[in-house]
Amino acid sequence: MAHNFYDDRFFFEQYSQMPRSLKGLDAAGEWATFRDMLPSLKNTNVLDLGCGYGWHCEYAVAQHAAKVVGIDISEKMLQRARQQPHADQITFIKGSVDDLEEMGFESHEFDVVMSSLAFHYLPDFETVVEQVKEVLTFNGTFIFSIEHPIYTAHHSQDWVYDAAGKPAHWPVDDYQYEGERQVEFLETRVTKYHRTLSHYLNVLIDHHFVIDGLAEPVPSEKMLEESPHMKEELRRPMMLIISARRK
């Protein structure tokens, strides 16, 4: 189970000021890529793991999903999620996304299981995959974004700066040493977990998932025009999106 630092008052206030918190999916640099990798959600049962503010759940409702369920460990996140325009059409559950077997879902209940930037907070990715496989329909889609292994490898998760204070390069070190990383995020010390790219892919393959797509998203041209500093995101991958299908 992930440590729930999102319910820390200071951390949550900081998170609430991030562009994606204020403006939703359109302010998330990876969203356009994630959206394009989604299957049709019409008449599907959708499960969102680590739903946060509920943006993805709201999108699923807008795409005419038959049933939408969002899970998050943070009560503060769920309070915001319950303010979504169509929250009455979404079931929100408080819990850790690696405890699905405790939530009473039926086998093969969901056609699509999605997750956005949650799994790098969990100590065991394989447990998640095993439980997702149980609740996912045959030929169902499992799609998720994570912090890219190149981004998570070094404990600093920050640039190396030159004498003028400008980003010189991104450090990639200890890549093959998987496991816990203590990092600074929004002025708070948080625990994340680094895994190699092959770890993510092989766990999926070992559990009989077919890899349908991989993407290392970059900001859109509009984002680059509106926020020139986002050009730094072109120098190293920050996120990885994997789409897999259950056999």
C-alpha positions as CSV (number, residue, x, y, z in Angstrom):
1,M,0.0,0.0,0.0
2,A,1.2,3.5,-0.9
3,H,1.9,6.1,1.8
4,N,-0.9,8.6,1.7
5,F,1.0,11.9,1.8
6,Y,-1.7,13.5,-0.4
7,D,-3.8,14.0,2.7
8,D,-1.1,16.1,4.3
9,R,-2.5,19.6,4.5
10,F,0.7,21.4,3.2
11,F,1.3,18.9,0.4
12,F,-2.2,19.0,-0.8
13,E,-2.3,22.8,-0.8
14,Q,0.8,22.7,-3.0
15,Y,-0.6,20.1,-5.3
16,S,-3.8,22.1,-5.6
17,Q,-1.9,24.9,-7.3
18,M,-0.4,22.8,-10.0
19,P,-1.8,23.5,-13.5
20,R,-3.3,20.1,-13.9
21,S,-5.2,20.6,-10.6
22,L,-6.5,24.0,-11.6
23,K,-7.3,23.4,-15.3
24,G,-7.8,19.6,-15.6
25,L,-6.8,17.3,-18.4
26,D,-6.0,20.1,-20.9
27,A,-3.2,21.2,-18.6
28,A,-1.7,17.7,-18.4
29,G,1.1,17.4,-20.9
30,E,0.5,13.7,-21.4
31,W,-3.3,13.8,-21.7
32,A,-3.5,14.1,-25.5
33,T,-1.4,11.0,-26.0
34,F,-3.2,9.1,-23.3
35,R,-6.6,9.9,-24.8
36,D,-5.5,8.8,-28.3
37,M,-4.4,5.4,-26.9
38,L,-7.7,4.8,-25.1
39,P,-10.2,2.4,-26.8
40,S,-13.8,3.6,-27.2
41,L,-15.4,3.9,-23.8
42,K,-19.0,3.9,-25.0
43,N,-21.1,1.4,-23.1
44,T,-18.0,0.1,-21.3
45,N,-17.4,-0.5,-17.5
46,V,-14.4,1.7,-16.6
47,L,-12.2,1.5,-13.5
48,D,-9.8,4.3,-12.7
49,L,-7.0,3.4,-10.2
50,G,-5.7,6.5,-8.3
51,C,-8.4,8.7,-9.7
52,G,-7.3,11.9,-7.9
53,Y,-9.5,14.8,-8.8
54,G,-11.7,12.5,-10.9
55,W,-10.8,14.1,-14.3
56,H,-10.4,10.8,-16.1
57,C,-13.7,9.5,-14.5
58,E,-15.5,12.6,-15.7
59,Y,-14.1,12.0,-19.2
60,A,-15.3,8.4,-19.2
61,V,-18.8,9.6,-18.4
62,A,-18.6,12.2,-21.2
63,Q,-17.7,9.3,-23.5
64,H,-20.9,7.5,-22.5
65,A,-19.3,4.7,-20.4
66,A,-21.9,2.5,-18.9
67,K,-20.3,2.4,-15.4
68,V,-17.4,4.4,-14.0
69,V,-15.6,3.6,-10.7
70,G,-12.7,5.6,-9.3
71,I,-10.4,4.5,-6.5
72,D,-8.1,6.7,-4.5
73,I,-6.4,6.4,-1.1
74,S,-6.7,10.2,-0.4
75,E,-9.8,11.5,1.2
76,K,-8.9,15.0,0.1
77,M,-8.6,13.9,-3.5
78,L,-12.0,12.2,-3.3
79,Q,-13.6,15.3,-1.8
80,R,-12.5,17.2,-5.0
81,A,-13.5,14.3,-7.2
82,R,-17.0,14.3,-5.8
83,Q,-17.3,17.9,-7.1
84,Q,-17.0,16.8,-10.7
85,P,-20.1,17.8,-12.8
86,H,-21.2,14.2,-13.3
87,A,-20.0,12.8,-9.9
88,D,-23.5,11.4,-9.4
89,Q,-22.8,9.0,-12.3
90,I,-19.4,7.9,-10.8
91,T,-18.8,5.5,-7.9
92,F,-15.8,6.8,-5.8
93,I,-14.1,4.4,-3.4
94,K,-11.5,5.2,-0.8
95,G,-8.7,2.6,-0.8
96,S,-5.3,1.6,-2.1
97,V,-5.2,0.6,-5.7
98,D,-3.2,-2.6,-4.8
99,D,-6.1,-3.8,-2.6
100,L,-8.6,-4.5,-5.3
101,E,-9.4,-8.0,-4.0
102,E,-10.7,-6.4,-0.8
103,M,-13.2,-4.2,-2.7
104,G,-15.7,-6.9,-3.7
105,F,-15.4,-6.5,-7.5
106,E,-16.6,-9.4,-9.6
107,S,-14.3,-11.3,-11.9
108,H,-14.0,-9.6,-15.4
109,E,-16.2,-6.7,-14.2
110,F,-14.4,-4.0,-16.2
111,D,-13.7,-3.5,-19.9
112,V,-11.1,-0.8,-19.3
113,V,-8.8,-0.3,-16.3
114,M,-6.9,3.0,-16.4
115,S,-4.4,4.7,-14.1
116,S,-2.6,8.1,-14.2
117,L,0.7,8.6,-12.5
118,A,0.0,6.3,-9.5
119,F,2.0,3.1,-9.8
120,H,5.4,4.6,-9.1
121,Y,4.1,5.2,-5.5
122,L,3.5,1.5,-5.0
123,P,6.2,-1.0,-3.8
124,D,4.9,-3.9,-5.9
125,F,3.8,-3.5,-9.5
126,E,3.2,-7.3,-10.0
127,T,0.5,-7.3,-7.3
128,V,-1.4,-4.6,-9.2
129,V,-1.2,-6.5,-12.5
130,E,-2.5,-9.7,-10.9
131,Q,-5.5,-7.9,-9.4
132,V,-6.2,-5.9,-12.6
133,K,-6.2,-9.2,-14.6
134,E,-8.8,-10.6,-12.3
135,V,-11.3,-7.7,-12.7
136,L,-10.6,-7.1,-16.4
137,T,-12.7,-8.7,-19.2
138,F,-11.0,-11.0,-21.7
139,N,-9.6,-8.7,-24.4
140,G,-10.1,-5.7,-22.0
141,T,-7.7,-2.8,-22.0
142,F,-5.2,-1.9,-19.2
143,I,-3.7,1.5,-19.9
144,F,-1.6,3.5,-17.5
145,S,0.9,6.4,-17.2
146,I,3.9,6.4,-14.9
147,E,6.9,8.5,-14.4
148,H,9.5,7.3,-16.9
149,P,12.2,5.0,-15.6
150,I,14.8,7.4,-17.0
151,Y,13.1,10.1,-14.8
152,T,12.9,7.9,-11.6
153,A,16.3,6.3,-11.8
154,H,18.4,9.0,-10.0
155,H,17.2,9.9,-6.5
156,S,17.4,13.6,-7.2
157,Q,14.8,13.6,-10.0
158,D,16.2,17.0,-11.0
159,W,18.5,18.5,-13.5
160,V,22.2,19.0,-13.0
161,Y,22.7,22.7,-13.3
162,D,25.5,24.7,-14.8
163,A,27.3,27.6,-13.2
164,A,24.6,30.0,-14.4
165,G,21.9,27.9,-12.7
166,K,20.5,26.6,-16.0
167,P,19.8,22.9,-16.6
168,A,22.9,21.3,-18.1
169,H,21.7,17.7,-18.3
170,W,19.5,15.1,-16.7
171,P,21.3,12.5,-14.5
172,V,20.7,8.8,-15.3
173,D,22.3,6.8,-12.6
174,D,21.6,3.6,-10.6
175,Y,19.2,2.6,-13.3
176,Q,19.4,-1.1,-12.7
177,Y,19.0,-0.7,-8.9
178,E,15.3,-1.0,-8.6
179,G,13.4,0.0,-5.5
180,E,12.7,2.9,-3.2
181,R,13.6,6.5,-3.9
182,Q,13.2,9.3,-1.4
183,V,12.7,12.4,-3.4
184,E,11.6,16.1,-3.0
185,F,8.2,16.8,-4.6
186,L,6.3,20.0,-3.9
187,E,8.6,20.8,-1.0
188,T,7.8,17.5,0.6
189,R,9.9,14.4,1.0
190,V,8.0,11.5,-0.6
191,T,8.6,7.9,-1.3
192,K,8.6,6.6,-4.9
193,Y,9.7,3.4,-6.5
194,H,12.0,3.0,-9.5
195,R,11.6,0.1,-11.9
196,T,13.3,-0.5,-15.2
197,L,11.3,-0.4,-18.5
198,S,11.9,-4.1,-18.9
199,H,10.4,-4.7,-15.4
200,Y,7.1,-3.1,-16.4
201,L,6.9,-4.9,-19.7
202,N,7.9,-8.3,-18.5
203,V,5.4,-8.3,-15.6
204,L,2.6,-7.6,-18.1
205,I,3.9,-10.2,-20.6
206,D,4.3,-12.8,-17.8
207,H,0.7,-12.3,-16.9
208,H,-0.5,-12.9,-20.4
209,F,-1.1,-9.3,-21.4
210,V,-0.4,-8.2,-25.0
211,I,1.4,-4.9,-25.3
212,D,-0.7,-2.7,-27.7
213,G,1.2,0.5,-27.3
214,L,4.0,2.5,-25.7
215,A,4.4,6.2,-25.7
216,E,6.8,8.8,-24.3
217,P,4.5,11.9,-24.5
218,V,5.8,15.4,-25.1
219,P,3.9,18.7,-24.6
220,S,1.7,19.8,-27.5
221,E,2.7,22.7,-29.7
222,K,0.1,24.9,-28.0
223,M,1.6,24.1,-24.6
224,L,5.1,24.9,-25.9
225,E,3.9,28.2,-27.2
226,E,2.1,29.2,-24.0
227,S,4.8,28.0,-21.6
228,P,8.3,28.2,-23.2
229,H,9.9,26.6,-20.2
230,M,8.1,23.3,-21.2
231,K,10.7,22.9,-24.0
232,E,12.9,21.4,-21.3
233,E,10.5,18.4,-21.4
234,L,11.8,17.6,-24.9
235,R,15.3,17.0,-23.4
236,R,14.4,13.8,-21.5
237,P,11.3,11.7,-21.1
238,M,9.3,12.4,-18.0
239,M,6.4,10.0,-18.5
240,L,5.7,6.7,-20.0
241,I,2.3,5.4,-21.2
242,I,1.7,1.7,-21.6
243,S,-1.4,0.2,-23.2
244,A,-1.9,-3.6,-22.8
245,R,-4.7,-6.0,-23.5
246,R,-5.7,-9.0,-21.4
247,K,-5.7,-12.3,-23.3
